[in-house]
Amino acid sequence: MSTASHLRLTNADLECMPDDGNRYEVINGELYVSSAPGIIHQSILINLVAAFLDYLRDHPIGRVIPGVGVIFDDYNGVIPDLIFVTNERLRKTLAGGRFHAAPEIVIEILSPGSSNQRRDRQVKRNLYAARGAGEYWIVDPENRSVEVHRRNEAGELVLDKSLLQGDELTSGLLPEFSLAVDALFV
């Protein structure tokens, strides 16, 4: 009696996916599909990008890039909502228009649905931790909050703080960066 082996998908397989507005990602060979983001999601993204651009004008230490493909290996390719990468890491890891290493900061804005939230809170956090991301921010539009996960000495991304409206978002990786959580949800 033979057992069927589990077929692992690769980043090359994603090239065959339809151009239908969905985001197709592969994590540990498993396909994850997300629908196109909504207005609230994209408004938060714009507010984050604007805050980073303001910061980077005075502190030109890196780049902020929305929706870029991050390819770790054949079986792991994702599209985070936003990444921050230092100039040095960008020079070392950009190839073929894709990023090939963990950015210093990865930001995901939660989409509705338990499968989307599980993917962002567990699966992607574990992937980013295993690949060396320094911080992982999870923005929750429903609760109007931000979770900041930071890399610990064991290499895990652990919850450092949960921020609500009235709090200030800062980062040890971005000297002098500060953003009112309220400003994300306007």
Number of C-alpha atoms within 10 A of each C-alpha: 2 4 5 5 6 8 8 14 18 20 21 12 14 15 10 8 11 10 9 8 10 13 18 19 24 23 22 15 18 14 18 14 11 13 12 13 16 10 9 15 20 14 14 19 22 14 16 20 18 14 17 21 15 12 18 16 9 8 14 11 15 17 14 18 16 16 14 15 17 21 21 19 13 16 19 19 25 20 17 19 19 20 23 23 21 17 12 10 16 17 11 11 14 14 11 7 9 14 21 19 20 23 25 19 23 24 23 24 22 21 21 14 8 10 12 16 18 13 15 20 17 10 14 19 24 15 20 23 22 13 15 17 23 21 28 26 23 21 24 20 17 11 9 14 19 24 20 21 23 22 18 14 7 8 14 21 23 18 15 13 13 15 17 17 15 10 15 15 19 15 14 10 13 18 11 10 17 15 17 16 20 15 14 21 19 9
